[in-house]
Amino acid sequence: MFQRIAPALLCCLLIPAACDEEKKITEPPFEQDPTKITLHGACEAEFRLGGFKVQMNEDMGYTAVDGEVFDGIVPGRVPEVIQTEGDCRLLKSRRLFCDPACNSGFTCGFEETCIPMPLKQDLGTVVIRGLVERLALKALQPGNSYSYNQLQHPGFEVDHVIQLRATTGYLGPFELYGVGVSQLVPTTSAWTLSKGENLVIEWTPPPEDAKSRIYLEINIDQHGLTPLVLSCNLPDTGAATIPSAIIDGLMDAGVTGYPAGSVTRRTEDSLTVPQGCMEFFVTSWRSMTVNVVGHTPCTNPGDCTPPEVCDMMIQQCYTPCDGPEDCTPPATCNAENKCE
């Protein structure tokens, strides 16, 4: 006996694209006017469970989607705030120590006692609309992460509303929003840090009434035990001044290796749930060259100008000393002929 197949199902079997169109039609509409949506900003680090990011990588020329959400706060991911100046902060990675050491499946908590390690969760099928194509992403196993890197580039249009939505899974139904940002174009390819001087950065401003912000990070102590990271979350106006006080704090903490920086134009939305906070960013990202006055990075002796030599352990040129008189007090000349 033949079983009758419903017309809609038959359509899906014969023309899969039509089935996808049917899914789109049955999905609830979402706000298309960027002036009418409310973005709730980024999560505070001490409450961040994770989130999703649509990133236009301007260095490599691709757009990708990534996401992960934990069932609790990972203590090691919450940095210590060392200094704050306006919209900028100096952050230090936590060095939590538990004695005895934690067993597998546990991690050292803020109170330096072992707690269960938070795990990434399955949020069900996460649908993203408003990009150049509709995406329906399922958690990748093992690990419950989300990723998609097959979007054409750029992956979204400027000022288009982008919705991230799920109806089942660990958090249940939720919606987060972003807006397609314009390509980030800094006016210089490098930032130069100098003690006692502000750092002025400039970039091409976005369209009027854009909802984007500028987020930057600078790390100049690549080989330090507890390096600091300078992070700023700035209004997207086209220019900003990073105060000399926080530049000095960063440099005083140490300079080793090859300094690195990045700058991102992004919209920021977040959702607070009982477990913490998850966020959604739509971004245009670039890496930046960072120069530090008085510091020359190196990987071999040829990178240094004599009489300087290369300390390849910390990738830094230095001038050897012969005695205490060659060093600026309170530094003295050690057995390795370095002022410390």
Number of C-alpha atoms within 10 A of each C-alpha: 3 4 5 7 9 8 9 11 12 13 15 15 12 10 11 13 12 14 17 12 11 14 10 13 10 8 8 6 8 13 12 15 11 19 13 9 15 12 19 16 15 19 21 14 17 15 17 24 26 23 21 21 21 26 23 28 20 19 11 9 10 16 21 18 21 14 20 21 25 23 17 20 22 23 21 15 13 18 17 17 14 15 15 15 14 11 15 20 21 24 20 17 16 15 15 14 16 15 9 8 13 17 11 8 11 14 22 22 19 17 11 15 16 19 17 15 19 17 17 20 18 23 24 19 17 22 16 21 18 21 20 14 12 13 17 15 19 16 19 11 9 7 12 18 20 21 17 14 14 11 17 14 15 21 21 24 15 15 19 17 23 23 19 18 18 20 15 14 14 15 17 10 12 14 16 22 27 29 31 27 25 22 20 22 20 17 12 11 11 15 17 14 21 16 17 12 15 17 16 13 16 14 16 15 16 20 14 7 9 19 22 26 19 23 20 19 19 22 22 26 22 18 15 14 9 15 20 28 22 24 20 21 18 20 15 20 17 16 16 17 12 19 17 17 15 24 22 16 16 26 18 11 13 15 24 22 23 22 19 19 20 16 21 25 28 28 25 23 22 24 19 14 11 7 14 19 23 23 24 28 25 25 29 25 23 21 17 20 15 19 19 17 11 11 16 21 22 22 17 14 15 10 16 19 13 12 9 15 18 23 19 14 11 18 19 23 26 22 16 18 17 15 14 17 11 16 16 11 10 8 13 17 18 14 10 9 16 19 21 12
